[in-house]
Amino acid sequence: MKSVRSTAASRTFAADIVLESKKDLTGRSFSITSGGVVTSGTTGWVKNFKVGDVISYKRGGQTDVTFNVVSAISPTNNNITVV
């Protein structure tokens, strides 16, 4: 299954249930604080994101992928905040 759709009660709802990779940041190192601030030593990388983007990553020592949503972007500080 790739998407869902409903037309109940004269309202249409549609959504994709499969997230697709859009930005490849392979080879870059990031750190994420407990408050959700993501930083990298690479400059300019935040221009690849907008509020509402879903990011996924693997944390060290874990097999499952973690998903977060971008809630703020700070080009000045070269970081994004995720929830």
Protein Blocks (a to p, Z undefined) as FASTA:
>chain_A
ZZdcdfehhiacdddfbdcdfbdcehiacdddfkopacdfbghklmmpcehiacddddeh
iabdcddddfbdcfknopacdZZ
